Amino acid sequence: MKILVIEDDLEAAAYMTKAFREAGIVADHASDGDSGLFMGTENAYDVLVIDRMLPRRDGLSVISELRKRGINTPVLILSALGQVDDRVTGLRAGGDDYLPKPYAFSELLARVEVLGRRKGAPEQDMVYRVGDLELDRLSHEVKRAGKEILLQPREFRLLEYLMKNAGQVVTRTMLLENVWDYHFDPQTNVIDVHVSRLRSKIEKDFDKPLLKTIRGAGYMIKDEA
């Protein structure tokens, strides 16, 4: 799942995006209404988390403009304004859910997951399969030949991205941008280390290799059968 957090409180935004990423969710951040509108228009997200009180363009204005542009990505509104009238106004402006501040992150995460399911990829897209390897995007379970495989959050995101693009070469740049949220080359072997760990977990004790290194290009996950 990929979400956009539009929040001008940088400390709160840093906490949220870090917590989302630890939960295996790709989280981008915009610090004002204008940049949030631009990012929400130009990029595909599963859920938008929007603070109501934003500089340059308030949250409700962002939502209204997105809806006018035909962008129906589910929106969760965060706001210190928690009265019934405030919530009704937010929902009528195009929001799908409304969570007053202060909030517990566990509740925020649960609501985002519900909205992500509501958006709705087809049911079969909630589960990726390559050969006898299966990844459930909702439960975060990975199994091969029915045997559960335990992955760290980053390993799960790496495998999810590879399986989403099964049969295609995935470059290092694509992995840096979509799994690590880097838009520059950190000049480290972080990808090699994680791919090595992931390969060990999904191929050890199994007969058929699935994860291939394409020399000079990147990686590919594919069932040769």
Contacts in CASP RR format, 6 or more apart in sequence:
PFRMAT RR
TARGET T0000
AUTHOR 0000-0000-0000
METHOD contacts of the structure
MODEL  1
MKILVIEDDLEAAAYMTKAFREAGIVADHASDGDSGLFMGTENAYDVLVI
DRMLPRRDGLSVISELRKRGINTPVLILSALGQVDDRVTGLRAGGDDYLP
KPYAFSELLARVEVLGRRKGAPEQDMVYRVGDLELDRLSHEVKRAGKEIL
LQPREFRLLEYLMKNAGQVVTRTMLLENVWDYHFDPQTNVIDVHVSRLRS
KIEKDFDKPLLKTIRGAGYMIKDEA
1 24 0 8 1.000
1 25 0 8 1.000
1 26 0 8 1.000
1 46 0 8 1.000
1 47 0 8 1.000
1 112 0 8 1.000
1 113 0 8 1.000
1 116 0 8 1.000
1 137 0 8 1.000
2 25 0 8 1.000
2 26 0 8 1.000
2 27 0 8 1.000
2 28 0 8 1.000
2 44 0 8 1.000
2 45 0 8 1.000
2 46 0 8 1.000
3 20 0 8 1.000
3 25 0 8 1.000
3 26 0 8 1.000
3 27 0 8 1.000
3 28 0 8 1.000
3 45 0 8 1.000
3 46 0 8 1.000
3 47 0 8 1.000
3 48 0 8 1.000
3 49 0 8 1.000
3 112 0 8 1.000
4 27 0 8 1.000
4 28 0 8 1.000
4 29 0 8 1.000
4 30 0 8 1.000
4 36 0 8 1.000
4 39 0 8 1.000
4 40 0 8 1.000
4 43 0 8 1.000
4 45 0 8 1.000
4 47 0 8 1.000
4 48 0 8 1.000
4 49 0 8 1.000
5 13 0 8 1.000
5 16 0 8 1.000
5 17 0 8 1.000
5 20 0 8 1.000
5 27 0 8 1.000
5 28 0 8 1.000
5 29 0 8 1.000
5 30 0 8 1.000
5 49 0 8 1.000
6 29 0 8 1.000
6 30 0 8 1.000
6 31 0 8 1.000
6 32 0 8 1.000
6 33 0 8 1.000
6 36 0 8 1.000
6 39 0 8 1.000
6 48 0 8 1.000
6 49 0 8 1.000
6 50 0 8 1.000
6 51 0 8 1.000
6 54 0 8 1.000
6 59 0 8 1.000
6 62 0 8 1.000
7 13 0 8 1.000
7 16 0 8 1.000
7 29 0 8 1.000
7 30 0 8 1.000
7 31 0 8 1.000
7 49 0 8 1.000
7 50 0 8 1.000
7 51 0 8 1.000
7 54 0 8 1.000
7 78 0 8 1.000
8 31 0 8 1.000
8 32 0 8 1.000
8 51 0 8 1.000
8 53 0 8 1.000
8 54 0 8 1.000
8 55 0 8 1.000
9 51 0 8 1.000
10 31 0 8 1.000
13 29 0 8 1.000
13 31 0 8 1.000
15 105 0 8 1.000
16 27 0 8 1.000
16 49 0 8 1.000
16 105 0 8 1.000
16 108 0 8 1.000
17 27 0 8 1.000
17 28 0 8 1.000
17 29 0 8 1.000
19 105 0 8 1.000
19 109 0 8 1.000
20 26 0 8 1.000
20 27 0 8 1.000
20 109 0 8 1.000
20 112 0 8 1.000
21 27 0 8 1.000
21 153 0 8 1.000
21 181 0 8 1.000
22 153 0 8 1.000
23 109 0 8 1.000
23 153 0 8 1.000
24 140 0 8 1.000
24 153 0 8 1.000
24 154 0 8 1.000
24 156 0 8 1.000
24 157 0 8 1.000
25 112 0 8 1.000
26 157 0 8 1.000
26 178 0 8 1.000
26 179 0 8 1.000
26 181 0 8 1.000
27 181 0 8 1.000
28 39 0 8 1.000
28 43 0 8 1.000
28 45 0 8 1.000
28 181 0 8 1.000
30 36 0 8 1.000
30 38 0 8 1.000
30 39 0 8 1.000
30 40 0 8 1.000
31 55 0 8 1.000
32 54 0 8 1.000
32 55 0 8 1.000
32 56 0 8 1.000
32 57 0 8 1.000
33 54 0 8 1.000
33 55 0 8 1.000
33 56 0 8 1.000
33 57 0 8 1.000
33 58 0 8 1.000
33 59 0 8 1.000
33 61 0 8 1.000
33 62 0 8 1.000
34 56 0 8 1.000
34 57 0 8 1.000
35 56 0 8 1.000
36 62 0 8 1.000
37 57 0 8 1.000
37 62 0 8 1.000
37 65 0 8 1.000
37 66 0 8 1.000
40 48 0 8 1.000
40 66 0 8 1.000
40 71 0 8 1.000
40 73 0 8 1.000
41 66 0 8 1.000
41 69 0 8 1.000
41 71 0 8 1.000
45 73 0 8 1.000
46 73 0 8 1.000
46 74 0 8 1.000
46 115 0 8 1.000
46 116 0 8 1.000
46 119 0 8 1.000
47 73 0 8 1.000
47 74 0 8 1.000
47 75 0 8 1.000
47 76 0 8 1.000
47 112 0 8 1.000
47 115 0 8 1.000
47 116 0 8 1.000
47 119 0 8 1.000
48 66 0 8 1.000
48 73 0 8 1.000
48 74 0 8 1.000
48 75 0 8 1.000
48 76 0 8 1.000
49 75 0 8 1.000
49 76 0 8 1.000
49 78 0 8 1.000
49 108 0 8 1.000
49 112 0 8 1.000
50 59 0 8 1.000
50 62 0 8 1.000
50 63 0 8 1.000
50 75 0 8 1.000
50 76 0 8 1.000
50 77 0 8 1.000
50 78 0 8 1.000
51 59 0 8 1.000
51 77 0 8 1.000
51 78 0 8 1.000
51 79 0 8 1.000
52 58 0 8 1.000
52 59 0 8 1.000
52 60 0 8 1.000
52 77 0 8 1.000
52 78 0 8 1.000
52 79 0 8 1.000
52 80 0 8 1.000
52 81 0 8 1.000
52 86 0 8 1.000
52 90 0 8 1.000
53 59 0 8 1.000
53 79 0 8 1.000
53 80 0 8 1.000
53 81 0 8 1.000
54 62 0 8 1.000
57 65 0 8 1.000
59 77 0 8 1.000
60 77 0 8 1.000
60 89 0 8 1.000
60 90 0 8 1.000
60 93 0 8 1.000
63 75 0 8 1.000
63 77 0 8 1.000
63 90 0 8 1.000
63 93 0 8 1.000
63 94 0 8 1.000
63 95 0 8 1.000
64 93 0 8 1.000
64 94 0 8 1.000
66 73 0 8 1.000
66 75 0 8 1.000
67 94 0 8 1.000
73 119 0 8 1.000
74 96 0 8 1.000
74 97 0 8 1.000
74 115 0 8 1.000
74 116 0 8 1.000
74 118 0 8 1.000
74 119 0 8 1.000
75 94 0 8 1.000
75 95 0 8 1.000
75 96 0 8 1.000
75 97 0 8 1.000
75 115 0 8 1.000
76 95 0 8 1.000
76 96 0 8 1.000
76 97 0 8 1.000
76 98 0 8 1.000
76 99 0 8 1.000
76 108 0 8 1.000
76 111 0 8 1.000
76 112 0 8 1.000
76 115 0 8 1.000
77 90 0 8 1.000
77 95 0 8 1.000
77 97 0 8 1.000
77 98 0 8 1.000
77 99 0 8 1.000
78 99 0 8 1.000
78 101 0 8 1.000
78 103 0 8 1.000
78 108 0 8 1.000
79 86 0 8 1.000
79 98 0 8 1.000
79 99 0 8 1.000
79 100 0 8 1.000
79 101 0 8 1.000
80 100 0 8 1.000
80 101 0 8 1.000
81 100 0 8 1.000
82 98 0 8 1.000
82 100 0 8 1.000
86 98 0 8 1.000
87 98 0 8 1.000
87 100 0 8 1.000
90 98 0 8 1.000
91 98 0 8 1.000
96 115 0 8 1.000
96 118 0 8 1.000
97 111 0 8 1.000
97 114 0 8 1.000
97 115 0 8 1.000
99 107 0 8 1.000
99 108 0 8 1.000
99 111 0 8 1.000
113 138 0 8 1.000
117 126 0 8 1.000
117 138 0 8 1.000
125 137 0 8 1.000
126 136 0 8 1.000
126 137 0 8 1.000
126 138 0 8 1.000
127 134 0 8 1.000
127 135 0 8 1.000
127 136 0 8 1.000
127 137 0 8 1.000
128 134 0 8 1.000
128 135 0 8 1.000
128 137 0 8 1.000
128 160 0 8 1.000
128 163 0 8 1.000
128 164 0 8 1.000
128 166 0 8 1.000
129 135 0 8 1.000
129 163 0 8 1.000
130 163 0 8 1.000
130 166 0 8 1.000
130 210 0 8 1.000
130 221 0 8 1.000
130 222 0 8 1.000
130 223 0 8 1.000
131 210 0 8 1.000
131 223 0 8 1.000
131 225 0 8 1.000
132 144 0 8 1.000
132 145 0 8 1.000
132 146 0 8 1.000
132 206 0 8 1.000
133 142 0 8 1.000
133 143 0 8 1.000
133 144 0 8 1.000
133 163 0 8 1.000
133 202 0 8 1.000
133 210 0 8 1.000
133 223 0 8 1.000
134 142 0 8 1.000
134 143 0 8 1.000
134 144 0 8 1.000
134 146 0 8 1.000
135 141 0 8 1.000
135 142 0 8 1.000
135 156 0 8 1.000
135 159 0 8 1.000
135 160 0 8 1.000
135 163 0 8 1.000
136 142 0 8 1.000
137 160 0 8 1.000
140 156 0 8 1.000
141 148 0 8 1.000
142 148 0 8 1.000
142 149 0 8 1.000
142 150 0 8 1.000
142 151 0 8 1.000
142 156 0 8 1.000
142 159 0 8 1.000
142 202 0 8 1.000
143 149 0 8 1.000
144 202 0 8 1.000
144 206 0 8 1.000
145 206 0 8 1.000
149 201 0 8 1.000
149 202 0 8 1.000
150 201 0 8 1.000
151 159 0 8 1.000
151 198 0 8 1.000
151 201 0 8 1.000
154 179 0 8 1.000
154 180 0 8 1.000
154 194 0 8 1.000
155 194 0 8 1.000
155 197 0 8 1.000
155 198 0 8 1.000
155 201 0 8 1.000
157 179 0 8 1.000
158 175 0 8 1.000
158 179 0 8 1.000
158 194 0 8 1.000
158 195 0 8 1.000
158 198 0 8 1.000
159 198 0 8 1.000
159 202 0 8 1.000
159 221 0 8 1.000
161 170 0 8 1.000
161 174 0 8 1.000
161 175 0 8 1.000
161 178 0 8 1.000
161 179 0 8 1.000
162 170 0 8 1.000
162 211 0 8 1.000
162 219 0 8 1.000
162 220 0 8 1.000
162 221 0 8 1.000
163 221 0 8 1.000
165 221 0 8 1.000
166 221 0 8 1.000
166 222 0 8 1.000
166 223 0 8 1.000
167 220 0 8 1.000
167 221 0 8 1.000
167 222 0 8 1.000
168 220 0 8 1.000
169 214 0 8 1.000
169 217 0 8 1.000
169 218 0 8 1.000
169 219 0 8 1.000
169 220 0 8 1.000
170 218 0 8 1.000
170 219 0 8 1.000
170 220 0 8 1.000
171 217 0 8 1.000
171 218 0 8 1.000
172 185 0 8 1.000
172 191 0 8 1.000
172 218 0 8 1.000
173 185 0 8 1.000
175 191 0 8 1.000
175 219 0 8 1.000
176 182 0 8 1.000
176 183 0 8 1.000
176 184 0 8 1.000
176 185 0 8 1.000
176 186 0 8 1.000
176 191 0 8 1.000
177 183 0 8 1.000
180 190 0 8 1.000
180 191 0 8 1.000
195 211 0 8 1.000
195 213 0 8 1.000
195 219 0 8 1.000
198 211 0 8 1.000
199 209 0 8 1.000
199 211 0 8 1.000
202 210 0 8 1.000
202 211 0 8 1.000
203 209 0 8 1.000
203 210 0 8 1.000
203 211 0 8 1.000
208 223 0 8 1.000
208 224 0 8 1.000
208 225 0 8 1.000
210 221 0 8 1.000
210 222 0 8 1.000
210 223 0 8 1.000
211 219 0 8 1.000
211 220 0 8 1.000
211 221 0 8 1.000
212 219 0 8 1.000
212 220 0 8 1.000
212 221 0 8 1.000
212 222 0 8 1.000
213 219 0 8 1.000
214 220 0 8 1.000
END
